[in-house]
């Protein structure tokens, strides 16, 4: 009986009309009168998995479907419910109780070897006695920077050369956690000002003679270096680029011959002219839009009322109906040209990542305002060695892969990093840099001596900790389902040197 009524209801109104009118009281009465099992209840409200999902859905009602990039930005860093920017009641995002675990949280050896790698670069670039800056984007709990600084402290002249550590972190709660770890539980961040404007937060670290730790929210707020003031920036991005927003495009076949214009040639005969644009495949953007509750499937709620079945995810992807400014500009780089010619190909592109990597490249390679290239950047993340990522957008909650379109703001969402695109962008950003890698994390750590370092750590550890240390370093190096050694890649940006000095882990040796 109920099914019959609903079918009738559906026939009477188009799907869209139902959606549009659902909120109006008159519609609610009509729904009730035809549903014997829920005589008094109004049309049940659409249930969203999180308050942020509802906010995004309401915005889409006004603006129309949005880019994946805009959805990602909201989910991860919205001041109002974003995953990294909202304080969480019990634990943070990381570790067993959180949603995911990262290499520096698995083993201290990871951060220590990153510190050793920077040491080899400092030695290889002439051991300057001052002007070294450490920079980390997306430091999470601050664990890796703490492991780096502890390692560097064993090499006094390197430690003394460090003038400041800069951390780029969007989340206020995470900035405070980083401060507690690097500067002590009692430490307080001070808001610094320049010409009356707030510039960064600062606190004194536990390392060196109180090396200052400074926080900004975006790479654009880092200080610009100038030529009078030579700096050597050592930059690390670990599991950061996968959190930067991506756009997705699919190549669609050329439109059928339709754009014919009736023009007459000189002799008065009709001339057929085809729009040249319709002959070549085009990119179409995939956009995020809310799913609709099914009106012919029902589920029974906890209270015993029968409601239209809620979809599994709050949002899904739909094609833009035509080219839009994003699809006309963002994938029009040489890297994507070949795929564009093969209809059905998809690409994920992150222009936001170029902004970060080009900032690193300019700092290291110099731009018009600097002369001598110096420093190094390490990018460590998951993604393919040289192909363009496709269909990699995913959600992670409580250590399980979930739809990226559920639990907006309460699940981590990320996408594979396109290392090839990062390398192209870095080389475009400054003529003064060269790029090494990416190489697999397992191979990189092995060349840096991970096994020896772990063995030394195990020797000094208590009996019950040894098995954990061993399992930890092996997980960082090994492949397979749980291993991180193959899925994660390492790429380095260095001052341009004609490829003469290969860095450690990329074919170079530890002694310069
Ligand atoms: N590097 C850490 C944490 C990785 S999680 C580790 O490996 O354990 C991603 C980190 O990047 C978090 O600290 C998050 O708050 C930060 N982050 C994500 N998007 C950001 C953005 N757009 N701007 C600044 N920080 C961001």
Boltz pocket constraint, residues with backbone or C-beta under 6 A from the ligand:
constraints:
  - pocket:
      binder: B
      contacts: [[A, 76], [A, 77], [A, 84], [A, 94], [A, 102], [A, 103], [A, 104], [A, 105], [A, 137], [A, 138], [A, 139], [A, 140], [A, 141], [A, 168], [A, 169], [A, 170], [A, 171], [A, 174], [A, 217], [A, 218], [A, 237], [A, 238], [A, 239], [A, 240], [A, 243], [A, 244]]
      max_distance: 6.0
